[in-house]
Amino acid sequence: MSANILKQPRTADGLLDRYWLPKIALVFISIASLLGVLLTMMTHGASWELALVRWLHMAGLGALAGGAMWWGWFVRRPSDEAEVSDVARFALAQKRRFRAIGIGALLVVVLTAPQLMWFDVWSGETFARGLWFANIAALLLAIIFVIRLFLVPRDDAHAFDAGAARLALVGLVATLALTATLDARLTFPSQPLAWLLRPVHVVAFALWFGGAIWNIFIAVPAARETLALPVVVSAAEQLERFRVTVRIFLPTLVITGLLQAYAYTGLNLQSILFSSIGQLVLVKLGLVVGLIVIFITCPLWRACSPIKGMCDLEDLHAPALPTPTRRMDNRGKGCAGFVQIQKMLEGMGQRDVLELLSTDRISWWELPAWLEKHGHQLLAQERQGRWLWQSYRFLIQKGAGELPRTSG
């Protein structure tokens, strides 16, 4: 296997590297879910402190549910037996990282569980009290299933076992759905449609939240740790399965969000603009729109992962860049240094490659035009660093064009 295929590209690209988009999406999901919990708890008359505890509880459940979804449905044994060993190492590395994150999430869920007693006091009515007991029972079962998941043997023979993860996911989704149904029953006691919309909305958010955590903090580090071509292919396939689920989550969140907004505000413009509930709804819907933009942008810009091939398997078939023949470090100078570039290229053979480093911001646009004009090929250009420490790297292949004397 060519080492060039697996060479890690630099992720910095301007002020923010491309891989920041999934991280920004995770922040958007977190804020939107927090606002949703705050909105619900406001209608119950609860304090913001209790709302925060409630959100931590739901976020912990979401992290576990999204992880169980990825483990149970996205991590699969490759069809090619020659790739099983590499992909098994990758799967085990992911599961090891998930256990570390999952144990923390489980502790958060357990430590914040006493906030459910507040709902016991609130839900004096028979049907709501029945939901409360069902919620507690589902939470206990989910905790047992998650602990069982963490005890799955950590060897190659069990690398692709999915049964325990799927069972844990069922328990976690049931807990999230019952929690959301109880919330909706207490908020809208006479609107059965709300009892259906809220759990669908909450479960979709939770699975997206947990899946995003896996992609950023589990899949990418584990792939880097076990890097090999079969691993990159497997990671890309897992990511695409997650993208498919997000294509379901996105319209689900938009539709259920709008319908719930109608229940809260009646879609009355004055109510939306001038009430605290309406303003929270607007902000949350705005974040969902932002998520849609990020979801569309990430694969187009190859931004879903810093590992080549994970955003699009076709990237693996791109020709590897040649090793530079010469290197010119022109950082700290006021221009790209065309005179020095000219002299360097004159002393190089046909199709040799020059690596140029520069801190001249104009060089990002000026150098490609100069090279094109004089018959040389720009193989790659990238930004490195941040803010005042930003620099630029170019790979230039000498062409057959003549190099007129220039200044600058």
N, C-alpha and C positions, 0 to 999 in steps of 0.2 A: 504494500500500500504506500502511496506517495505521501511523504510527510508534509508536503506542501498543502495537500488537501485539508489536513487537520491543523494547519497552522492557525493559531488564534488571531483574528483581526483585531486591530485596535478599535474600541467602541466609541471613542470620543469623536464627536462631529459637531463642532461649534460649541455654543454655550451649553447645550445639553446633548449627551450622546443619544443615539437612536434608542438604546435599550431603556432609556428613561420613560418612554411612552407606556410600557406595561406597568411601570412603577407608579406613574401618574394615574393610570387607570385604577390601580389598587387604592390609591388615596381617594379618588372620586367615589369608588364603591363604598369605602369606609365612611366618608362624610355623608353620603346619601343614606346609608343604612342608619347612621347615628341620628340624622334628622328625622327619619321615619320613626324610629323608636321614641325620640323626643316628642314628635307630634302625637303619637299614640298615648304616651304617658301624660301629656298635657291634658288630653281629653278625659283622662282618669282623675285629674287633679293631683297627680304625684309631683314630687319635687324633682329638680333637674339632677340632683345627686342620685336619686333612685333610678332616674332615666339612664344615667351613665352606667350604673351597675347592671341595669337591664340590658343595655347595649353590649357590655362586655360579655355577659352571659350568652347572648345571641351570636356575637362575633366568635366566641369560643366554639359554639356548636357549628357555626358556618365553616370555620377552619377545619374542624374534624370531618364534617360532611363532605366538603369539597375534596379533602384528601382521600377519604374513603371512596369517593366517586372515581378519582384518578387511579387509585390503587386497584379498584375492583373492575374497572371497565376500560381504562386507557393503557395500562401496562399489560402488554401481551407477549406471548412467546413468539419468536420469529418463525416463519415457515421454513427458512433455510437452516438446516441443522448445523452448518458450519458457523453460523452467527450466534448460536444459542449461548455459548460461553461468554462472549463479550456483552451481549444484551442482558444476560443474567447478572453479571457484575454491576451493570448499570441499574437494573431493577433493584438489586439489594442495596446499592448505595442510596437510591431514592427512598427506599423504605426505612433505611437507617436514619436518614435525615428527617423523614416524616415522624418517626417515633420521637425524636428529640423535640420537634415543634409540637407534635400532638400531645405529648405528656404535659407540656406547658399549657396548651389550650384546654386540656382536660382539667387541670388544676384550676384554671380560671372558671370553668363551668361549675365545678364543685364548690369553689369558694363563693361564687355569686349566686348559687342556688337558693340560699335563704330568702332572697328577694321574692321568691314565689309565695312565701307566707303572706306577703302584702295582698296578693291576689286572692288568697283564701279568705281574708277578712272582707275583701271587696265582693267576692262572688257568693253572696248569701243565697241567691236564687237557685233552685234545684238543678236546672239544666246547666247553668254556669258552674255550679259546684261539681257536677259530674265531669265537665270538661277539665276542671282543675285537677281532680283525682286522676283522670286519664293522662293529663300532662305529666304529673309526678311519676306515674307508673312508666310512661314511655321514657322519661328521662333516666330513671333507674335502669331500665333495660338497655338503653343506649349506652350508658356508662359501662355496663357489664360487657356489651358487645365490643366496645372500643378497647377495653382492657384485654379482652380475648384476642382482638386484632393485633395488639402490641406484643402478644405472646407467641405469635406465629414464628416457627423456627427460622433462623437467619442463615440458611444454606441454599446452595444452588438447586437442590431438589424442590424447595418451596418458593423459589424466586418468583414464579408466576401464579402462585395460589391466589385465587380471587374470592373464594367463598366467604371467608371471615370479613373481608372488606365490604362485600355486598350486604351481608347481614348487618354490619355496623351502619352502613348507609341507610338501610331501611329503618333502623331504630332512630337514627339522628333526624331523618326527614320526618318521621312520625312525630318526634318531639317538637321540631320546628313548626310543623303544620298545626299541631294541637295548641302550641303556645300562641300562634298567630290567630287561630280560630277563637280562643278564649279572649284575646285582646279585642277582636272584632265583635264578639258577642256582648262584651261589656260596653263597647263604644256605640254599637248600633244594634240594640236588642231586638228591634223589629224589622231588620233588613237582612234576610237570609243570604242575599247575593253577596253582601259584605263578608259573611262568614266563609264564603268560597273564595272570593278575590284575595283576601288578606293572606291566607296560607300559601296560595300559588305565588303571590308576589314575594313573600318572605323566603320561601324555599328557593326560588330562582335567584334572588340576591345572595343568599347564603352559599349556594353551590358555586356561583360565579366568584364570590369572595374567596372561598376555600380553594377553588381551582387556580385563581390568580396567585395565591400564596404558594401553591405547589409549583407553578411554572417559574416564579421568580426565585424562590428560596430553596427549592428542592430539585427540580428537573435540571436547571442550568448548572448549579454547582456540581450535581452528581454526574452530569455529562462531561464536565471539564475534568472531573476526578478520574473518570474511566474512559477517556476519549479514544475512540476508534471509529472507523467508518460505519460499522453496523450500529454503533451507539448513536451516531448522528442521525442515521436513517430512522432508528427506533424513536429517538427524541422528537424528530420532525413529525412522525406519524402520530405520536401521542399529542403533540401540540395541535395537530390538525383535528384530532378527535375533540379536543377541548374547544377549538374554534367552532366546530359543528354545534356543540351544545350552546355556545354563546349565541349562535345565530337563532337558537330557539329562545334563549333567555331574554335577548334584547327586545323583540316584539312583545314578549310576555310582560316584561316590566313596563313598557310604554303603555300597553293597553290596560293592564290592571291598575297602573298608576293613575291614568286619566280617569278611569271609572271611580277609583277611590277619591280622587280630587273632587269629582262631582258630588260624592256623598258628603264631603267636608264643606265644600263652598258653594255647591249648586252651579259652579262655573259662572257665578255672578262676578262681573269685572270689579265692582267696588269691594266685594267680599274678598276677592283674590288679592287685590292691590293693597288694601288698607287693614286687613286683619292679620294677626301674627300667624295664624294657621295657614291662610292663603299665601303669605310670603314664604313660609317654610315649604309649602307645596311647590311654589315656583322655583325655589332654589334647588329642590330635589329633582324636579323635572329637567332643570338646566343641567344638572350633573349627569343625568341619564343621557341627554343629548350629547354632552361632552364625551361620554363613554362610547356612544355610537361613532362619533368622529374618530376617536382613538382606535376603535376596533377596525374601522375601514382603513385607517392610515397605516397601522402597524405592518400588515403584510405587504402593502404597496411599497413601503419604505425600508423593507427588510429590518423592522425594528422590534420584532417580537422576541429576539434572542441575540446575544452577542456571538453565538456559535454558528459558524458558516454551515448552511444547509438546513438549519432548524426552521428558519422562516419559510424556506422554499427548497425542496429537494433538488430543484434544477440548479441551484447555486453550486452543488457539488460537482456538476459537470463543466463549470466554467474553467477555462485553462488557468493553471497556476501562474502567478507572476514570476518572472525570472529574477534570479539573484542579482542585485546591483553589481556592476563592474567597478564603479568609482563612487565615492561619496563626497558631497560638498556641503559643509555646514556653514550657512550664511546667516545664522540667527544673530540677532542683536544689531543688525545693520539696517539702514534706512530704506533699502530697495532690494529687489530680488537678486540683483547682481548679475545683470545680463552679460557684462564684459567677462566676468569670471566663468559664467556658464559657457559662453562662447569658447573661451580658451580651453576649458575642460573637455568640451565635446570635440574640439579640433584634435585633441591628443588621444581620442578614443577610436576604436575600430567600428566598422559598420555594424549596426544593430546592438552595440554595447549599451548597457543601461546605467544611467547616472541617477543616484539618489540625492535629492536636493532638500535641505532643511532651511526654512526661512521664517522670519517673524514679520515680514512685510505683508500687511493685510491686503494691499492691492494686488499682490502676486497671485492671489487665489483666482482672480479674473484675468490679470494681465499676462501671466506666464503661459496659460493654455493658448491664448490668441497669438502670442509671439512664436510659440513652437509650431503651431499650425501654419503660420505664415511662412516659416522657414523650413518646412518639410520634415519636422521631427514629431514623434508620437509621444503623447502623454499617456502612459500606461495606467497610472493611478494618482489620485491626490486625496489627501485627508487632513482634517484638522486635528490637532492634538492639544491637550491642556485646556485651561479655562481662563476666561477674563483676560487680565493683563499678562498672563503667562501662556497665552495661546500661541502656538506655532503651526507651521504647515509643512507637510511632507509630500514630495512629488517624486514619481518614478518616470524618468525620461529615457526613451529609446532613441538613439541617434539614427537619423534618417539619411537620405541621399542629398538633401537640400544643402545649399551653400549658406554660410554664416557671414553676413555682412558685418562690418565693424559697427558697433553700436556703443552708446554710452548709457550709463544708468546703473 
